[in-house]
Amino acid sequence: MAEIKPMALIESMKKKVCMHTNVYFRVNKQTGKVTTGTLCNPSSKAPNEAQQKTMNRFAKVQAAVRAILANPTEKTKLETEYKRQNKYGSLLGYALHKLNGNYDENGDPIGG
């Protein structure tokens, strides 16, 4: 398989190129690898109960992550843990992964 070297403009892009396309770009900051994807046949139906539950749970986890990242002492502690791993390419992605296991299926904190 060929290795693709993107032009300088695409190296700094992420998300959509323009609003008329469904092609998304993403560059892994650690490896420099460019990935693309398309959104094919997006659903036009309203989310069902299980999907709504998942979206609500994710919103609660996201709010908890933002609260942690807004607190300088907790953010420093999380950054230290983040630097010791190499699976996640961003602090936000690592924080979402770490906190995701602390919430039940309803989005309520486990253990209090």
N, C-alpha and C positions, 0 to 999 in steps of 0.2 A: 504494500500500500504506500502511496506517495505521501510525503510530508508536505504540508501546505505552509508557505511563508506568506502571511497576509501583508497587504500594503499598509503603510504607516497609519492611514486613516482608520482602517478597520481594527488595528491593534488597540486603539484607545476607545473603541466603541463597546457598548453593551446595550442590551434590549433591542428595540426595533430600529431599522435604518430610517424609515419614515412611516407615517400613519397609514399609508396605502398598501403596505406589505404585511405579510404574516410571517416573515423570516426574522428570527431573533439571533443575535450574535452574543457570544460570551467568551471572554478571555480568562483563562486560569492564571491568576497573578503569580503563582509559584512556578508553574511549568511553562507558561507562555503559550499553551495549547489553545487554539481557537475552536470553539464548537458552535454549531448552528442548529437551529431547530425551527419547525413550523407548527403553527396552530391549525390543525386540520379539523374541519367540521365541528366548531365549537357548539356546545349545547345551547339551545335557545329556551329550554324548559326551566321552570323554577326548580331550585334544589329540593330534593326530597328530605325527609326528616333526618336520616342518617348523615346526609351531606351537610345539612344545616347544623347538626350537632358538632360535626368535625370542624366546620368553619368557626363556630362559637368557641370551641376548645382552642383552636389555633389563635384566635384573637386574644384570649386570656393569657396564653403562653407568651405571645408577642408583647403584650402589655407588661408582663413580669420581666421579660428580657430588657425592655426599654427602661424600666425602673432600675434594674441592676446596672445597666450601662450609664445611667444618669448619676449614680452614686460613685464618686471617685475611689473610695476604698474597695468597694466590691468589684468595680471595673478593673482595678489593678490586680486583685487576686485572680479574677477570671483571665486577664491577659497573661499572667504567669502560667496558668494551666494551659492556655491556648498555645503558648510558645513551645510547650513540651510535647505537643502532638503534631502530626503532619497529615492527618486525614482531612481536616476542614481548612478551606482556603480563606475564610474570613472569621473575624471574631464574632460577628452576628450569627453566622451559620453554626459555629461551635456552641454559642450560648443557647441557641434554639434547640440544638441536639441535647445539650446537657439538661435544660429545664423541661424538655418535653416529657421525660420519664417521671417528673414530679407531679404530674397532673393526671387525674382520672379521665374517663371517657366523657364526663360532663364538663370538664374544664375546671374542676375544683381541686385545690391543692391536696395532695395525699399527705395524710398525717397531721392535718390541722390547717 
